[in-house]
Amino acid sequence: MPELRLNPVTRRWIVTGKRTVMPDITEEADLCPFCPGNERLTPKAILETRDERGAWTTRVFHDRAPIFQVEAQLNPRGEGMYDRMNTLGAHEVLVETPQHNVRMSSLSVEQLARVMEVCRDRILDLKQDRRFRYVSLYKVQRDATSPRLAHSHSHILASPVLPQIMQVELRWCQAYYEKKERCLFCDTIRQETEQDQRVVDQNQDFIALCPFASRSPYEVWILPLAHASSFEKDIRDPARLRSLAGFFKNCLARVENITPAFTIVVHTEPNTQARGWPKDSWLTIADDYHWHIEINPEIEGDRRVLGSEGFYFNPIPAEEAALVLRALEPGAEPAAGE
């Protein structure tokens, strides 16, 4: 079973050890386990949405070889100066469409809204478990090397610790708010809107921009214009959910005009009801944090890390990237029901 280990120098938790395949899970090399009719090749569904004919449109189930396991006991322990614990949590797979070999950007706005609704509901449900401190939502899209990878899907991870990048974001957002009594991201949106150098797109609810210090060429962040710390709570209204789905679809289409390979990560507030948090940890999080979606394109030869210090070298400044992405036509938005 894998375990969590803490690097005492960087304070980064890592998972190490072999992942165990769940019992009674079969695999057939020539079949995609995510396609309709092959449900026997995946664990039992946790959640399914269905159309008017009764056919499933999205499916969520535990990963067949989960990194984090609900049944585990945390068992935190020390080894001298080192800390380790079991990988208590959850690792779920969300199949976004019954159609094989279809990119996420090709889904209709209606289907994308359904996918986001499922993501919202799974995050809200997992945060009911006070053992989990954070729920991650991410997607990796690359050229398919197997039938499974050719079928559009995302991952949902619930963990007993905060990922390091979230620790950094939360710490600096809190420090900014303590100094200025304003949200760092709201100030970013105001400045970017005024300068209009790095804005890629905007509608009445959301803005897409290339961050000032982009790590990779054509990196795009999507943020709500109105302050909100929680992705899952902010998109409860159906109209707002559909607004995000249409906006997100257009942003993906722009990026895919550059490259079909990218990583998508949703950054949302941690589980503020989790056990073990100091009482004063999240007193201002509703005011100081701002949820957002990060899209990191992968372009061969254009994303480099310099030395062990981890400096990113990005040959395309954010201003140039935004100009290119703005000029790319994302395509007409499908009507509801398509």
TAVENJO-V311455 format. One record per pair of residues at least 4 apart in sequence whose C-alpha atoms are under 8 Angstrom apart, sorted by the first residue. I is the first residue (numbers start at 1). J is the second residue. Records with the same first field share a line. If there is no record, write none. Layout:
# TAVENJO-V311455
I: J ; J
This chain:
# TAVENJO-V311455
1: 17 ; 18 ; 19 ; 20
2: 15 ; 16 ; 17 ; 18 ; 19 ; 67 ; 86 ; 87
3: 15 ; 16 ; 17 ; 84 ; 85 ; 86 ; 87
4: 13 ; 14 ; 15 ; 16 ; 84 ; 85 ; 86 ; 87
5: 13 ; 14 ; 15 ; 16 ; 82 ; 83 ; 84 ; 85
6: 11 ; 12 ; 13 ; 14 ; 82 ; 83 ; 84
7: 11 ; 12 ; 13 ; 14 ; 82
8: 12 ; 82
11: 164
12: 163 ; 164
13: 161 ; 163 ; 164
15: 67 ; 87
19: 65 ; 66 ; 67
20: 65 ; 66
21: 25 ; 64 ; 65 ; 66
22: 64 ; 65
25: 40 ; 41 ; 42 ; 43 ; 64
26: 40 ; 41 ; 42
27: 33 ; 41
28: 32 ; 41
30: 147
31: 38 ; 147
32: 38 ; 147 ; 148 ; 151
33: 38 ; 39 ; 40 ; 41 ; 42 ; 148
34: 38 ; 39 ; 42 ; 95 ; 98 ; 148 ; 151
35: 39 ; 98 ; 99 ; 100 ; 151
36: 98
38: 42
39: 43 ; 44
42: 61 ; 64
43: 61 ; 62 ; 63 ; 64
44: 61 ; 62
45: 59 ; 60 ; 61 ; 62
46: 59 ; 60 ; 61 ; 62
47: 59 ; 60 ; 61
48: 56 ; 57 ; 58 ; 59 ; 60
49: 56 ; 57 ; 58 ; 59
50: 54 ; 55 ; 56 ; 57 ; 58
51: 55 ; 56 ; 57
56: 98
57: 96 ; 97 ; 98 ; 111
58: 94 ; 95 ; 96 ; 97 ; 98 ; 114 ; 115
59: 94 ; 95 ; 96
60: 92 ; 93 ; 94 ; 95
61: 92 ; 93 ; 94
62: 66 ; 90 ; 91 ; 92 ; 93
63: 91 ; 92 ; 93
66: 90 ; 91 ; 92
67: 87 ; 90 ; 91
68: 87 ; 88 ; 89 ; 90 ; 91 ; 157 ; 158 ; 159
69: 87 ; 88 ; 89 ; 90 ; 91
70: 88 ; 89 ; 90
71: 88
72: 86 ; 87 ; 88 ; 89
73: 86 ; 88
74: 85 ; 86 ; 87 ; 88
75: 85 ; 86
76: 83 ; 84 ; 85 ; 86
77: 83 ; 84 ; 85
78: 82 ; 83 ; 84
79: 83 ; 84
87: 159 ; 160
88: 159 ; 160
89: 131 ; 132 ; 157 ; 158 ; 159 ; 160
90: 156 ; 157 ; 158 ; 159
91: 155 ; 156 ; 157 ; 158
92: 155 ; 156 ; 157
93: 153 ; 154 ; 155 ; 156
94: 153 ; 154 ; 155 ; 156
95: 151 ; 152 ; 153 ; 154
96: 104 ; 115 ; 152 ; 153 ; 154
97: 107 ; 111 ; 152 ; 153
99: 151
100: 150 ; 151 ; 152
101: 150 ; 151 ; 152
102: 106 ; 107 ; 150 ; 151 ; 152
103: 107 ; 152
104: 112 ; 152 ; 249
105: 249 ; 250 ; 252 ; 253
106: 249
107: 111 ; 112
108: 112 ; 333 ; 334 ; 335 ; 336 ; 337 ; 338
109: 113 ; 242 ; 245 ; 246 ; 249 ; 333 ; 334 ; 335 ; 336
110: 114 ; 242 ; 245 ; 336 ; 337 ; 338
111: 115
112: 116 ; 245 ; 246 ; 249
113: 117 ; 241 ; 242 ; 244 ; 245
114: 118
115: 119
116: 120 ; 241 ; 245
117: 121 ; 235 ; 241
118: 122
119: 123 ; 137 ; 232
120: 124 ; 231 ; 232 ; 233 ; 235
121: 125 ; 232
122: 126
123: 127 ; 135 ; 232
124: 128 ; 232
125: 129
126: 132 ; 135 ; 158
127: 132 ; 133 ; 134 ; 135 ; 271 ; 273 ; 274
129: 274
130: 271 ; 273 ; 274 ; 275
131: 160 ; 274 ; 275
132: 158 ; 159 ; 160 ; 161 ; 271 ; 274
133: 158 ; 159 ; 160 ; 161 ; 162 ; 270 ; 271 ; 272 ; 274 ; 275
134: 158 ; 159 ; 160 ; 161 ; 162 ; 163 ; 269 ; 270 ; 271
135: 156 ; 157 ; 158 ; 159 ; 270 ; 271
136: 155 ; 156 ; 157 ; 158 ; 265 ; 266 ; 267
137: 154 ; 155 ; 156 ; 157 ; 265 ; 266 ; 267
138: 154 ; 155 ; 156 ; 263 ; 264 ; 265 ; 266
139: 153 ; 154 ; 155 ; 263 ; 264 ; 265
140: 154 ; 261 ; 262 ; 263 ; 264
141: 152 ; 260 ; 261 ; 262 ; 263
142: 260 ; 261 ; 262
143: 150 ; 260 ; 261
144: 149 ; 150
145: 149 ; 150
146: 150
147: 151
162: 166 ; 167 ; 270
163: 167
164: 168
165: 169
166: 170 ; 267
167: 171
168: 172
169: 173
170: 174 ; 289
171: 175
172: 176
173: 177 ; 183 ; 184 ; 288 ; 289
174: 178 ; 284 ; 285 ; 288 ; 289
175: 179
176: 180 ; 181 ; 182 ; 183 ; 184 ; 288
177: 181 ; 182 ; 183 ; 184 ; 287 ; 288
182: 186 ; 187 ; 287 ; 288
183: 187 ; 287 ; 288 ; 289 ; 290
184: 188 ; 288 ; 289
185: 189 ; 289 ; 290
186: 190 ; 225 ; 227 ; 290
187: 191
188: 192
189: 193 ; 207 ; 225
190: 194
191: 195
192: 196 ; 197 ; 198 ; 199 ; 209
193: 199
197: 319 ; 322 ; 323
198: 209 ; 210 ; 211 ; 212 ; 318 ; 319 ; 321 ; 322 ; 323
199: 207 ; 208 ; 209 ; 210 ; 322 ; 326
200: 207 ; 208 ; 209 ; 210 ; 322 ; 323 ; 325 ; 326
201: 207 ; 208 ; 209 ; 251 ; 326
202: 206 ; 207 ; 208 ; 247
203: 207 ; 247
204: 225
205: 224 ; 225 ; 226 ; 240 ; 243 ; 244
206: 222 ; 223 ; 224 ; 225 ; 244 ; 247
207: 222 ; 223 ; 224 ; 225
208: 220 ; 221 ; 222 ; 223 ; 251
209: 220 ; 221 ; 222 ; 322
210: 214 ; 218 ; 219 ; 220 ; 221 ; 318 ; 319 ; 321 ; 322
211: 219 ; 220 ; 221 ; 318
212: 318 ; 319
213: 318
214: 218 ; 219 ; 314 ; 317 ; 318
215: 219 ; 303 ; 312 ; 313 ; 314
216: 296 ; 297 ; 298 ; 302 ; 303 ; 312 ; 313 ; 314 ; 316
217: 297 ; 299 ; 302 ; 303 ; 314 ; 315 ; 316 ; 317 ; 318 ; 321
218: 255 ; 296 ; 297 ; 316 ; 318 ; 321 ; 322 ; 325
219: 294 ; 295 ; 296 ; 297 ; 318
220: 294 ; 295 ; 296
221: 292 ; 293 ; 294 ; 295
222: 248 ; 292 ; 293 ; 294
223: 290 ; 291 ; 292 ; 293
224: 228 ; 291 ; 292
227: 287 ; 290
228: 234 ; 286 ; 287 ; 289 ; 290 ; 291
229: 234 ; 268 ; 269 ; 285 ; 286 ; 287 ; 288 ; 289 ; 290 ; 291
230: 234 ; 268 ; 269 ; 290 ; 291
231: 235 ; 266 ; 267 ; 268 ; 269 ; 291 ; 292
232: 236 ; 268
235: 240 ; 241
236: 240 ; 241
237: 241
238: 242
239: 243
240: 244
241: 245
242: 246
243: 247
244: 248
245: 249
246: 250 ; 333
247: 251
248: 252
249: 253
250: 254 ; 330 ; 331 ; 333
251: 255 ; 330
252: 256 ; 330
253: 257 ; 330 ; 331
254: 258 ; 325 ; 326 ; 328 ; 329 ; 330
255: 259 ; 260 ; 297 ; 325
256: 260 ; 261
257: 328
259: 297 ; 298 ; 299
260: 297
261: 297 ; 298 ; 299
262: 295 ; 296 ; 297 ; 298
263: 295 ; 296 ; 297 ; 298
264: 293 ; 294 ; 295 ; 296
265: 293 ; 294 ; 295
266: 291 ; 292 ; 293 ; 294
267: 291 ; 292 ; 293 ; 294
268: 290 ; 291 ; 292
269: 285 ; 289 ; 290 ; 291
272: 277 ; 282
277: 281
284: 288
285: 289
298: 303
299: 303
302: 314 ; 315
303: 312 ; 313 ; 314
304: 312 ; 313 ; 314
305: 310 ; 311 ; 312 ; 313
306: 310 ; 311 ; 312 ; 313
307: 311
316: 320 ; 321
317: 321
318: 322
319: 323
320: 324
321: 325
322: 326
323: 327
324: 328
334: 338
